[in-house]
Amino acid sequence: MWSRLVWLGLRAPLGGRQGFTSKADPQGSGRITAQVIEHLERLALVDFGSCEAVARLEKAIAFADQLRAVDTDGVEPMESVLEDRCLYLRSDNVVEGNCADELLQNSHRVVEEYFVAPPGNISLPKLDEQEPFPHS
Amino acid sequence: QSGSSLRIVSAALKQGQITPTELCQKCLSLIKKTKFLNAYITVSEEVALKQAEESEKRYKNGQSLGDLDGIPVAVKDNFSTSGIETTCASNMLKGYIPPYNATVVQKLLDQGALLMGKTNLDEFAMGSGSTDGIFGPVKNPWSYSKQYREKRKQNPHNKNEDSDWLITGGSSGGSAAAVSAFTCYAALGSDTGGSTRNPAAHCGLVGFKPSYGLVSRHGLIPLVNSMDVPGILTRCVDDAAVVLGALAGPDPKDSTTVHDPINKPFMLPSLADVSKLCIGIPKEYLIPELSSEVRSLWSKAADLFESEGAKVLEVSLPHTSYSIVCYHVLCTTEVASNMARFDGLQYGHRCDINVSTEAMYAATRREGFNDVVRGRILSGNFFLLKENYENYFVKAQKVRRLIANDFVNAFNSGVDVLLTPTTLSEAVPYLEFIKEDNRTRSAQDDIFTQAVNMAGLPAVSIPVALSNQGLPIGLQFIGRAFCDQQLLTVAKWFEKQVQFPVIQLQELMDDCSAVLENEKSASVSLKQ
């Protein structure tokens, strides 16, 4: 993640907002604003890290926009190719488990039988409050 | 001759002409000799030798478990293997040792197969070149084949011998290279958009994608749950059928496996009457980007079926041009969901930040995933935003139905099997491949293969002939859902007609000639 100042600075030479409009859609409905970036980074807990990543996302959106050309009136969404079959249920009996030791072994931070997490309920800092990270 | 096949070596084992330990040693030696291919991430030498010892005991007591007992196999490194590192070629899982076996791995082990190691791939199976993992790219063994090298000597601009090595295709490139270089008799790959069929075509192998629901995905680290399947790479169709026989079937640990009684295809019947077959050729697959050599072979294949009396029809899959876009949306959205489990808490990489859970998750994921993976997660999350959900995700799901229906309609018109190219061209040099980014390449290379995953159909790539440059070209057969046996039967017939040449890796094979002699005499006695 980088500070908002750095990000705005990088945008400026491209002539403001025009530089980020997808070529496929001049109205720019796929335009990525700073708000969307922040929102996605928070939801995904993955950061963009660079302008190239933002540009890549815009290309991905422009690519996906081609779906609009398909007429899907009256077509139901397909979730699974096995939708016509019944889900097979197994009997509600415990047949395995009791492997806490094995599972705990794979974690980096464990106390007795607990996985240890840092404190929760602390939001990620907003873009302009952060230290700029080195780009990967 | 299909070279060193599973069937032949299995017979040799049963007749005592070679022991599992000797076979294991031979393959381990080849793995060492072909280390430069970078096909393996982990070589499980001790495990394999121990398994060989146990197999030997069984053969001595006349209690062999079947055709796979004592047979060296390799497994793509996105399948969990108990006690053996499973990395998905990612920093996120480097050092991760699963406490359980994937169901398909367990089934192979239960049949007595020898696990030689875990093979290299694109990070989290995202890619079509096997070039984007943390352990580096996989080299195509055909780069070092006599067939390719001889053609290149004719080129006056012949550069340094190794700088122009070719990619294997992907993402199951390590598995493909492992089988192609004779280090094992079969390998597991995975197939979400063509990841088993693509490298099979580039490495001159049979690459089989089963029907979705036929083979358990339990333990296959998921990419796209509604499309992923375990794939099988072998040197001939009969071998793929043997492996499929061991793997197919319902699994209580995978609720997406079907419970129909299935005729396990252990022994494929010889195709008695080709004239009863109807082959469909999808016209939308004839695109300008298709190389003239592949197009020519595709056409010759169609003619071959026709000359044997089969009906060959042009069919239409009208939504073909949208399938890559549809796949792109569905893939990134499912990936966004599946990758959410990697947060550093219970397994995998964990960063040093301890300020807050969210900061820890974010840094862990930044450190653990490469750009390709992160890019797909971000795209997927974008398409899943409330304001985008209907227009992108649900829209793509609707287009998926249209694509799946295209296939249903084609098969309903009387077609038994579709015949298409697998790839646009033969394998390209690595230096050329990396000129475009991963997403562009995947979009280009998956074009003939990914619609099959969206429809959940079985498909297989069969090596057909060598290109003008001496490199393999494969063609794809697509079958009806759960008609895997019929598909493989047609493929087997076709394989026999085309007689694809064995790769000539002469220097490597010299040391193994003694073992091959045993195999030859076994095959002679099979003919009785």
Boltz contact constraints between the chains, C-beta under 6 A:
constraints:
  - contact:
      token1: [A, 40]
      token2: [B, 378]
      max_distance: 6.0
  - contact:
      token1: [A, 40]
      token2: [B, 381]
      max_distance: 6.0
  - contact:
      token1: [A, 43]
      token2: [B, 381]
      max_distance: 6.0
  - contact:
      token1: [A, 44]
      token2: [B, 377]
      max_distance: 6.0
  - contact:
      token1: [A, 44]
      token2: [B, 378]
      max_distance: 6.0
  - contact:
      token1: [A, 44]
      token2: [B, 381]
      max_distance: 6.0
  - contact:
      token1: [A, 45]
      token2: [B, 361]
      max_distance: 6.0
  - contact:
      token1: [A, 45]
      token2: [B, 362]
      max_distance: 6.0
  - contact:
      token1: [A, 45]
      token2: [B, 365]
      max_distance: 6.0
  - contact:
      token1: [A, 46]
      token2: [B, 365]
      max_distance: 6.0
  - contact:
      token1: [A, 46]
      token2: [B, 374]
      max_distance: 6.0
  - contact:
      token1: [A, 46]
      token2: [B, 377]
      max_distance: 6.0
  - contact:
      token1: [A, 47]
      token2: [B, 366]
      max_distance: 6.0
  - contact:
      token1: [A, 56]
      token2: [B, 375]
      max_distance: 6.0
  - contact:
      token1: [A, 57]
      token2: [B, 378]
      max_distance: 6.0
  - contact:
      token1: [A, 57]
      token2: [B, 379]
      max_distance: 6.0
  - contact:
      token1: [A, 60]
      token2: [B, 379]
      max_distance: 6.0
  - contact:
      token1: [A, 64]
      token2: [B, 329]
      max_distance: 6.0
  - contact:
      token1: [A, 64]
      token2: [B, 392]
      max_distance: 6.0
  - contact:
      token1: [A, 66]
      token2: [B, 325]
      max_distance: 6.0
  - contact:
      token1: [A, 67]
      token2: [B, 325]
      max_distance: 6.0
  - contact:
      token1: [A, 67]
      token2: [B, 395]
      max_distance: 6.0
  - contact:
      token1: [A, 70]
      token2: [B, 322]
      max_distance: 6.0
  - contact:
      token1: [A, 70]
      token2: [B, 399]
      max_distance: 6.0
  - contact:
      token1: [A, 72]
      token2: [B, 398]
      max_distance: 6.0
  - contact:
      token1: [A, 75]
      token2: [B, 398]
      max_distance: 6.0
  - contact:
      token1: [A, 75]
      token2: [B, 401]
      max_distance: 6.0
  - contact:
      token1: [A, 77]
      token2: [B, 394]
      max_distance: 6.0
  - contact:
      token1: [A, 77]
      token2: [B, 397]
      max_distance: 6.0
  - contact:
      token1: [A, 77]
      token2: [B, 398]
      max_distance: 6.0
  - contact:
      token1: [A, 78]
      token2: [B, 397]
      max_distance: 6.0
  - contact:
      token1: [A, 78]
      token2: [B, 400]
      max_distance: 6.0
  - contact:
      token1: [A, 78]
      token2: [B, 401]
      max_distance: 6.0
  - contact:
      token1: [A, 80]
      token2: [B, 226]
      max_distance: 6.0
  - contact:
      token1: [A, 81]
      token2: [B, 212]
      max_distance: 6.0
  - contact:
      token1: [A, 81]
      token2: [B, 456]
      max_distance: 6.0
  - contact:
      token1: [A, 82]
      token2: [B, 213]
      max_distance: 6.0
  - contact:
      token1: [A, 87]
      token2: [B, 255]
      max_distance: 6.0
  - contact:
      token1: [A, 88]
      token2: [B, 259]
      max_distance: 6.0
  - contact:
      token1: [A, 90]
      token2: [B, 252]
      max_distance: 6.0
  - contact:
      token1: [A, 102]
      token2: [B, 99]
      max_distance: 6.0
  - contact:
      token1: [A, 106]
      token2: [B, 347]
      max_distance: 6.0
  - contact:
      token1: [A, 107]
      token2: [B, 346]
      max_distance: 6.0
  - contact:
      token1: [A, 108]
      token2: [B, 350]
      max_distance: 6.0
  - contact:
      token1: [A, 115]
      token2: [B, 345]
      max_distance: 6.0
  - contact:
      token1: [A, 115]
      token2: [B, 346]
      max_distance: 6.0
  - contact:
      token1: [A, 117]
      token2: [B, 345]
      max_distance: 6.0
  - contact:
      token1: [A, 117]
      token2: [B, 357]
      max_distance: 6.0
  - contact:
      token1: [A, 118]
      token2: [B, 354]
      max_distance: 6.0
  - contact:
      token1: [A, 118]
      token2: [B, 356]
      max_distance: 6.0
  - contact:
      token1: [A, 118]
      token2: [B, 357]
      max_distance: 6.0
  - contact:
      token1: [A, 118]
      token2: [B, 360]
      max_distance: 6.0
  - contact:
      token1: [A, 119]
      token2: [B, 356]
      max_distance: 6.0
  - contact:
      token1: [A, 120]
      token2: [B, 357]
      max_distance: 6.0
  - contact:
      token1: [A, 122]
      token2: [B, 356]
      max_distance: 6.0
  - contact:
      token1: [A, 124]
      token2: [B, 358]
      max_distance: 6.0
